[in-house]
Amino acid sequence: MPKPPRVRRGAKPKLRTDGGVLERLRDHLERLGLTELDQHLDAHLAWAHEHKPDPLVLLERVFGDGAQRVRQRRVERRIDTSGLKLRKTLEAFDWAFQKNLNRALIENLATLVFVDNHEDLLITGKSGTGKSHILQALALRACEREIRVRYTRCVDLIDDLYAGLADRTYDVRLRKWARAEWLVIDDVGLGQLRRRDDEPTAAHMLFNLLDTRHEQAPTALTSNIKLSEWGKYLGDATLAAAILDRLAQTSIRIDIDGPSYRDFLAKRRAKDHGIVDDAA
């Protein structure tokens, strides 16, 4: 049996330091593509040194923190690519102002179960009643759930499809809109729709889009005009009726019957500046 190496009298035995293990751990993380964990590893090790957790607790903390950071980046990408210009929230909605609005219904919609069930959503009401605020807040919630949302105003959607007719990319553009996991079309009835006599109507293009998505993927819309006026606005009463027929089969319908919040804010600002409305 070989003898153990002799240690000189007074010499201290060499101990393996954490430095070597730590460097190998960093190398493993890099090879596995987990550099996100490496960036915050020192902080986790300092926490572990102080709190002496169970090894599984430490592993869960390290990987859980990394997973949360990855998820947050994905959420930001979803928001950035959604088309949302503002980050509206339901928490900022003035429920007291719209007293006739069913708050419980809206908060139930915020669970997004209807999106999971491929149900459409149609919100109508006069301008300033909060339709867009609610819809944009729901879209933000969906982005936070990592759902691929595409938000657009109706006039911008139609303009994009007309541009596709001009440069012969109509089919590509239509498929791109149709592929959205949740398509959100705001403000049907707001803004002038441009069209030449030799081009299909807005109703034709919107029908093609919604018919492609019908019962396959959910769509949400808001409108500040009466449904009976969609035919005039979209340029074809027959196709507008067909669109509404599709929505009637699969949509949740909400009509906000209340005052305009924008008018309320305008009057309050005028009052703050000492301007009196003679008609009041």
One Martini backbone bead per residue (centre of mass of N, CA, C, O) as a GRO file, in nm:
protein
  280
    1MET     BB    1   0.095   0.037   0.026
    2PRO     BB    2   0.096   0.355  -0.026
    3LYS     BB    3   0.231   0.633   0.079
    4PRO     BB    4   0.181   0.922   0.197
    5PRO     BB    5   0.258   1.223   0.160
    6ARG     BB    6   0.497   1.423   0.280
    7VAL     BB    7   0.494   1.667   0.530
    8ARG     BB    8   0.619   1.939   0.615
    9ARG     BB    9   0.722   2.089   0.878
   10GLY     BB   10   0.487   2.360   0.911
   11ALA     BB   11   0.309   2.288   0.681
   12LYS     BB   12   0.026   2.362   0.492
   13PRO     BB   13  -0.242   2.240   0.365
   14LYS     BB   14  -0.403   2.227   0.067
   15LEU     BB   15  -0.696   2.396  -0.030
   16ARG     BB   16  -0.990   2.403  -0.189
   17THR     BB   17  -1.123   2.652  -0.358
   18ASP     BB   18  -1.404   2.826  -0.478
   19GLY     BB   19  -1.283   2.947  -0.734
   20GLY     BB   20  -1.271   2.689  -0.911
   21VAL     BB   21  -1.571   2.617  -0.900
   22LEU     BB   22  -1.683   2.887  -1.006
   23GLU     BB   23  -1.548   2.878  -1.283
   24ARG     BB   24  -1.682   2.615  -1.374
   25LEU     BB   25  -1.972   2.714  -1.345
   26ARG     BB   26  -1.951   2.940  -1.552
   27ASP     BB   27  -1.881   2.752  -1.787
   28HIS     BB   28  -2.140   2.587  -1.781
   29LEU     BB   29  -2.337   2.822  -1.831
   30GLU     BB   30  -2.222   2.900  -2.106
   31ARG     BB   31  -2.263   2.623  -2.250
   32LEU     BB   32  -2.588   2.637  -2.176
   33GLY     BB   33  -2.687   2.945  -2.210
   34LEU     BB   34  -2.676   3.080  -1.886
   35THR     BB   35  -2.576   3.390  -1.852
   36GLU     BB   36  -2.797   3.514  -1.674
   37LEU     BB   37  -2.706   3.367  -1.412
   38ASP     BB   38  -2.413   3.476  -1.396
   39GLN     BB   39  -2.479   3.784  -1.343
   40HIS     BB   40  -2.626   3.684  -1.040
   41LEU     BB   41  -2.452   3.485  -0.867
   42ASP     BB   42  -2.315   3.649  -0.640
   43ALA     BB   43  -2.576   3.732  -0.496
   44HIS     BB   44  -2.673   3.444  -0.430
   45LEU     BB   45  -2.421   3.356  -0.268
   46ALA     BB   46  -2.446   3.574  -0.052
   47TRP     BB   47  -2.722   3.483   0.048
   48ALA     BB   48  -2.637   3.191   0.121
   49HIS     BB   49  -2.418   3.270   0.331
   50GLU     BB   50  -2.629   3.410   0.524
   51HIS     BB   51  -2.889   3.182   0.523
   52LYS     BB   52  -2.848   2.880   0.479
   53PRO     BB   53  -2.985   2.708   0.265
   54ASP     BB   54  -3.129   2.488   0.098
   55PRO     BB   55  -3.029   2.371  -0.199
   56LEU     BB   56  -3.310   2.388  -0.339
   57VAL     BB   57  -3.365   2.681  -0.267
   58LEU     BB   58  -3.128   2.797  -0.424
   59LEU     BB   59  -3.200   2.688  -0.702
   60GLU     BB   60  -3.480   2.823  -0.720
   61ARG     BB   61  -3.373   3.111  -0.699
   62VAL     BB   62  -3.189   3.116  -0.943
   63PHE     BB   63  -3.393   3.010  -1.165
   64GLY     BB   64  -3.631   3.198  -1.100
   65ASP     BB   65  -3.488   3.465  -1.162
   66GLY     BB   66  -3.414   3.398  -1.455
   67ALA     BB   67  -3.704   3.342  -1.558
   68GLN     BB   68  -3.819   3.627  -1.493
   69ARG     BB   69  -3.631   3.785  -1.683
   70VAL     BB   70  -3.714   3.645  -1.943
   71ARG     BB   71  -4.016   3.707  -1.925
   72GLN     BB   72  -3.993   4.019  -1.924
   73ARG     BB   73  -3.870   4.038  -2.208
   74ARG     BB   74  -4.107   3.908  -2.354
   75VAL     BB   75  -4.318   4.113  -2.272
   76GLU     BB   76  -4.179   4.358  -2.402
   77ARG     BB   77  -4.195   4.243  -2.688
   78ARG     BB   78  -4.499   4.222  -2.703
   79ILE     BB   79  -4.550   4.524  -2.668
   80ASP     BB   80  -4.365   4.639  -2.897
   81THR     BB   81  -4.529   4.448  -3.128
   82SER     BB   82  -4.845   4.527  -3.093
   83GLY     BB   83  -4.907   4.867  -3.126
   84LEU     BB   84  -4.893   4.998  -2.865
   85LYS     BB   85  -4.870   5.333  -2.738
   86LEU     BB   86  -5.018   5.266  -2.468
   87ARG     BB   87  -5.040   5.191  -2.102
   88LYS     BB   88  -5.318   5.075  -2.015
   89THR     BB   89  -5.531   5.050  -1.720
   90LEU     BB   90  -5.773   4.943  -1.498
   91GLU     BB   91  -5.667   5.098  -1.246
   92ALA     BB   92  -5.709   5.388  -1.413
   93PHE     BB   93  -6.003   5.361  -1.415
   94ASP     BB   94  -6.314   5.546  -1.396
   95TRP     BB   95  -6.573   5.400  -1.243
   96ALA     BB   96  -6.740   5.635  -1.117
   97PHE     BB   97  -6.813   5.774  -1.387
   98GLN     BB   98  -6.911   5.481  -1.503
   99LYS     BB   99  -7.188   5.366  -1.353
  100ASN     BB  100  -7.316   5.163  -1.589
  101LEU     BB  101  -7.073   4.991  -1.566
  102ASN     BB  102  -6.967   4.659  -1.557
  103ARG     BB  103  -6.708   4.577  -1.366
  104ALA     BB  104  -6.717   4.268  -1.335
  105LEU     BB  105  -6.708   4.208  -1.637
  106ILE     BB  106  -6.435   4.339  -1.702
  107GLU     BB  107  -6.268   4.177  -1.491
  108ASN     BB  108  -6.333   3.908  -1.625
  109LEU     BB  109  -6.198   3.973  -1.897
  110ALA     BB  110  -5.904   4.004  -1.764
  111THR     BB  111  -5.857   3.686  -1.767
  112LEU     BB  112  -5.887   3.582  -2.079
  113VAL     BB  113  -6.084   3.344  -2.138
  114PHE     BB  114  -6.206   3.438  -2.412
  115VAL     BB  115  -5.942   3.399  -2.565
  116ASP     BB  116  -5.905   3.096  -2.511
  117ASN     BB  117  -6.212   3.052  -2.646
  118HIS     BB  118  -6.243   3.228  -2.910
  119GLU     BB  119  -6.370   3.501  -2.836
  120ASP     BB  120  -6.529   3.776  -2.909
  121LEU     BB  121  -6.521   4.151  -2.910
  122LEU     BB  122  -6.777   4.413  -2.852
  123ILE     BB  123  -6.745   4.772  -2.828
  124THR     BB  124  -6.979   5.025  -2.752
  125GLY     BB  125  -7.000   5.387  -2.805
  126LYS     BB  126  -6.934   5.679  -2.732
  127SER     BB  127  -6.725   5.916  -2.722
  128GLY     BB  128  -6.536   5.892  -2.417
  129THR     BB  129  -6.634   5.609  -2.252
  130GLY     BB  130  -6.371   5.382  -2.259
  131LYS     BB  131  -6.315   5.169  -2.480
  132SER     BB  132  -6.008   5.195  -2.540
  133HIS     BB  133  -5.905   5.162  -2.257
  134ILE     BB  134  -6.007   4.876  -2.213
  135LEU     BB  135  -5.877   4.740  -2.461
  136GLN     BB  136  -5.581   4.820  -2.397
  137ALA     BB  137  -5.573   4.682  -2.119
  138LEU     BB  138  -5.627   4.397  -2.226
  139ALA     BB  139  -5.383   4.388  -2.416
  140LEU     BB  140  -5.173   4.417  -2.193
  141ARG     BB  141  -5.247   4.162  -2.041
  142ALA     BB  142  -5.181   3.974  -2.278
  143CYS     BB  143  -4.882   4.042  -2.294
  144GLU     BB  144  -4.828   3.945  -1.997
  145ARG     BB  145  -4.915   3.646  -2.112
  146GLU     BB  146  -4.768   3.617  -2.400
  147ILE     BB  147  -4.953   3.725  -2.609
  148ARG     BB  148  -5.008   3.773  -2.951
  149VAL     BB  149  -5.052   4.105  -3.027
  150ARG     BB  150  -5.270   4.314  -3.243
  151TYR     BB  151  -5.281   4.661  -3.272
  152THR     BB  152  -5.550   4.870  -3.419
  153ARG     BB  153  -5.679   5.085  -3.619
  154CYS     BB  154  -5.902   5.070  -3.862
  155VAL     BB  155  -5.776   5.281  -4.057
  156ASP     BB  156  -5.490   5.149  -4.054
  157LEU     BB  157  -5.564   4.875  -4.160
  158ILE     BB  158  -5.686   4.963  -4.431
  159ASP     BB  159  -5.438   5.116  -4.532
  160ASP     BB  160  -5.253   4.869  -4.539
  161LEU     BB  161  -5.421   4.707  -4.747
  162TYR     BB  162  -5.411   4.921  -4.971
  163ALA     BB  163  -5.104   4.913  -4.995
  164GLY     BB  164  -5.105   4.615  -5.093
  165LEU     BB  165  -5.241   4.677  -5.364
  166ALA     BB  166  -5.018   4.869  -5.474
  167ASP     BB  167  -4.762   4.645  -5.406
  168ARG     BB  168  -4.861   4.339  -5.407
  169THR     BB  169  -4.912   4.259  -5.065
  170TYR     BB  170  -5.195   4.177  -4.964
  171ASP     BB  171  -5.175   3.875  -4.882
  172VAL     BB  172  -4.946   3.911  -4.679
  173ARG     BB  173  -5.089   4.114  -4.494
  174LEU     BB  174  -5.340   3.949  -4.431
  175ARG     BB  175  -5.190   3.709  -4.298
  176LYS     BB  176  -5.058   3.873  -4.072
  177TRP     BB  177  -5.322   3.955  -3.934
  178ALA     BB  178  -5.447   3.661  -3.911
  179ARG     BB  179  -5.207   3.541  -3.714
  180ALA     BB  180  -5.301   3.660  -3.475
  181GLU     BB  181  -5.382   3.568  -3.164
  182TRP     BB  182  -5.475   3.880  -3.107
  183LEU     BB  183  -5.712   4.096  -3.244
  184VAL     BB  184  -5.713   4.464  -3.234
  185ILE     BB  185  -5.991   4.685  -3.317
  186ASP     BB  186  -6.007   5.024  -3.328
  187ASP     BB  187  -6.234   5.258  -3.421
  188VAL     BB  188  -6.501   5.208  -3.562
  189GLY     BB  189  -6.577   5.522  -3.734
  190LEU     BB  190  -6.284   5.647  -3.717
  191GLY     BB  191  -6.215   5.795  -3.981
  192GLN     BB  192  -6.108   5.811  -4.306
  193LEU     BB  193  -6.180   5.616  -4.587
  194ARG     BB  194  -5.985   5.523  -4.852
  195ARG     BB  195  -6.105   5.518  -5.207
  196ARG     BB  196  -6.128   5.368  -5.511
  197ASP     BB  197  -6.334   5.254  -5.758
  198ASP     BB  198  -6.121   5.000  -5.831
  199GLU     BB  199  -6.164   4.918  -5.533
  200PRO     BB  200  -6.218   4.769  -5.263
  201THR     BB  201  -6.375   4.763  -4.986
  202ALA     BB  202  -6.350   4.771  -4.651
  203ALA     BB  203  -6.556   4.546  -4.608
  204HIS     BB  204  -6.411   4.334  -4.775
  205MET     BB  205  -6.146   4.322  -4.608
  206LEU     BB  206  -6.269   4.274  -4.326
  207PHE     BB  207  -6.414   4.016  -4.398
  208ASN     BB  208  -6.173   3.845  -4.482
  209LEU     BB  209  -6.032   3.859  -4.210
  210LEU     BB  210  -6.265   3.755  -4.020
  211ASP     BB  211  -6.321   3.491  -4.175
  212THR     BB  212  -6.040   3.365  -4.126
  213ARG     BB  213  -6.077   3.388  -3.795
  214HIS     BB  214  -6.326   3.232  -3.763
  215GLU     BB  215  -6.304   3.022  -3.488
  216GLN     BB  216  -5.967   3.047  -3.461
  217ALA     BB  217  -5.950   3.359  -3.369
  218PRO     BB  218  -5.952   3.632  -3.180
  219THR     BB  219  -6.159   3.938  -3.176
  220ALA     BB  220  -6.143   4.295  -3.126
  221LEU     BB  221  -6.388   4.569  -3.093
  222THR     BB  222  -6.455   4.914  -3.165
  223SER     BB  223  -6.740   5.157  -3.151
  224ASN     BB  224  -6.891   5.497  -3.221
  225ILE     BB  225  -7.107   5.356  -3.393
  226LYS     BB  226  -7.363   5.232  -3.523
  227LEU     BB  227  -7.425   4.930  -3.663
  228SER     BB  228  -7.611   5.057  -3.893
  229GLU     BB  229  -7.340   5.236  -3.999
  230TRP     BB  230  -7.127   5.040  -4.124
  231GLY     BB  231  -7.200   5.035  -4.423
  232LYS     BB  232  -7.133   5.333  -4.483
  233TYR     BB  233  -6.839   5.333  -4.373
  234LEU     BB  234  -6.738   5.060  -4.540
  235GLY     BB  235  -6.916   5.054  -4.834
  236ASP     BB  236  -7.105   4.786  -4.742
  237ALA     BB  237  -7.393   4.657  -4.625
  238THR     BB  238  -7.373   4.350  -4.675
  239LEU     BB  239  -7.087   4.300  -4.550
  240ALA     BB  240  -7.145   4.429  -4.279
  241ALA     BB  241  -7.363   4.223  -4.203
  242ALA     BB  242  -7.169   3.979  -4.215
  243ILE     BB  243  -6.983   4.069  -3.993
  244LEU     BB  244  -7.199   4.090  -3.767
  245ASP     BB  245  -7.282   3.793  -3.789
  246ARG     BB  246  -7.016   3.674  -3.696
  247LEU     BB  247  -7.008   3.824  -3.420
  248ALA     BB  248  -7.279   3.714  -3.305
  249GLN     BB  249  -7.171   3.413  -3.273
  250THR     BB  250  -6.877   3.497  -3.091
  251SER     BB  251  -6.960   3.748  -2.913
  252ILE     BB  252  -6.904   3.998  -2.684
  253ARG     BB  253  -7.137   4.245  -2.570
  254ILE     BB  254  -7.070   4.603  -2.524
  255ASP     BB  255  -7.251   4.886  -2.389
  256ILE     BB  256  -7.169   5.227  -2.341
  257ASP     BB  257  -7.387   5.423  -2.129
  258GLY     BB  258  -7.239   5.740  -2.129
  259PRO     BB  259  -7.032   5.975  -2.062
  260SER     BB  260  -6.779   6.195  -2.141
  261TYR     BB  261  -6.458   6.219  -2.025
  262ARG     BB  262  -6.342   6.439  -2.209
  263ASP     BB  263  -6.556   6.651  -2.148
  264PHE     BB  264  -6.505   6.661  -1.845
  265LEU     BB  265  -6.206   6.756  -1.864
  266ALA     BB  266  -6.257   7.013  -2.028
  267LYS     BB  267  -6.440   7.154  -1.817
  268ARG     BB  268  -6.236   7.146  -1.584
  269ARG     BB  269  -6.015   7.314  -1.721
  270ALA     BB  270  -6.189   7.563  -1.770
  271LYS     BB  271  -6.251   7.617  -1.473
  272ASP     BB  272  -5.951   7.645  -1.381
  273HIS     BB  273  -5.934   7.906  -1.599
  274GLY     BB  274  -6.218   8.072  -1.575
  275ILE     BB  275  -6.416   7.925  -1.771
  276VAL     BB  276  -6.744   7.989  -1.878
  277ASP     BB  277  -7.035   7.810  -1.951
  278ASP     BB  278  -7.323   7.941  -2.080
  279ALA     BB  279  -7.480   7.657  -2.129
  280ALA     BB  280  -7.483   7.553  -1.820
   0.00000   0.00000   0.00000
